Amino acid sequence: MAVIQAVWRKSYEQIVDYVSCHPELARQIGFSGHTISKGRYWERRQALGILPFLFFFLGLVGQLVRLGVITGKELIVDSTLLKAWYSNDPDATWQKYAGKKALFGYKVHTVLCHQTDLPVFVWVTAAHVHDSQVGWLILLFAALWYGFRVLVVYADAAYFDGKMFKIVHTVLHAHPAIHYNLRRAGKRKLATLFFLEQWQRLVTAPRTAIERHFAWMKRYFGLKDFQGCTLLRTTQFVLLTYIAAVAIALAAHRYQRPDLYRRRSMVLAHL
């Protein structure tokens, strides 16, 4: 029921009414006789915690891996900020980047398969957590969980860290195409600026794919429309949103429409 709510982007009231008015749907998702009320649905969903949603997401991605849609040869790691709904959210924190307005909320860390621009893993932390603290961990987990033979890993300058390089090069035996911040070069390294600029051009193009992914998730899958508080509820919401994205891609593949992998409304209309 929660997955249907995420895919169709319905509120708690709308999904409860929708299921109660469609007996066949209610039967297919496990109800026998009476359906559930809004309050009871909210309580049971909260009691599930995070793991059922996480393993459901991993299972959907695993199906796409077995079907050959996701290869994992080229992975991209990045994160995006998610604004907290309540100003007094106990788990949210402040984060400010240079030249940008400070944001109070959470950070969504994502590993993306570059071949299809589909997510293979996602995790949520407070906004202040630095990308380098989480990036190497989710990358390692995704590669080992699915058994990927990774050839190259793309990341921005926030992941330019010794541990990240060690995981990519030594553990995964892949090529680390990680962005280098020219401001770190210093005056003594001006001779290498030309090569650093060429390196930037090499790694920037693939990284724009994950920026498009975040924009797509926020606009068409409702990632930015979260209304709730606490890290638990935020993580549930993010996982359900990513489940919806992967489920849409799986449905499009079964209908032999790879052009609709990320087009939620067109897939739902086709179904």
Stockholm file with secondary structure:
# STOCKHOLM 1.0

chainA/1-271         MAVIQAVWRKSYEQIVDYVSCHPELARQIGFSGHTISKGRYWERRQALGILPFLFFFLGLVGQLVRLGVITGKELIVDSTLLKAWYSNDPDATWQKYAGKKALFGYKVHTVLCHQTDLPVFVWVTAAHVHDSQVGWLILLFAALWYGFRVLVVYADAAYFDGKMFKIVHTVLHAHPAIHYNLRRAGKRKLATLFFLEQWQRLVTAPRTAIERHFAWMKRYFGLKDFQGCTLLRTTQFVLLTYIAAVAIALAAHRYQRPDLYRRRSMVLAHL
#=GR chainA/1-271 SS CHHHHHHHTCCHHHHHHHHHTCHHHHHHTTCCSSCCCHHHHHHHHHHHCSHHHHHHHHHHHHHHHHTTSCCCSEEEEEEEEEECSSTTCSSCEEECCTTSCCEEEEEEEEEEETTTTEEEEEEEEETTSCHHHHHHHHHHHHHHHHTCCCCEEEECGGGCCHHHHHIIIIISCCEEEECCCGGGSCGGGGGGHHHHHHHHHHHHHHHHHHHHHHHHHHHHSCTTCCCCCSHHHHHHHHHHHHHHHHHHHHHHHHTTCGGGTTCHHHHHHHC
#=GC SS_cons         CHHHHHHHTCCHHHHHHHHHTCHHHHHHTTCCSSCCCHHHHHHHHHHHCSHHHHHHHHHHHHHHHHTTSCCCSEEEEEEEEEECSSTTCSSCEEECCTTSCCEEEEEEEEEEETTTTEEEEEEEEETTSCHHHHHHHHHHHHHHHHTCCCCEEEECGGGCCHHHHHIIIIISCCEEEECCCGGGSCGGGGGGHHHHHHHHHHHHHHHHHHHHHHHHHHHHSCTTCCCCCSHHHHHHHHHHHHHHHHHHHHHHHHTTCGGGTTCHHHHHHHC
//
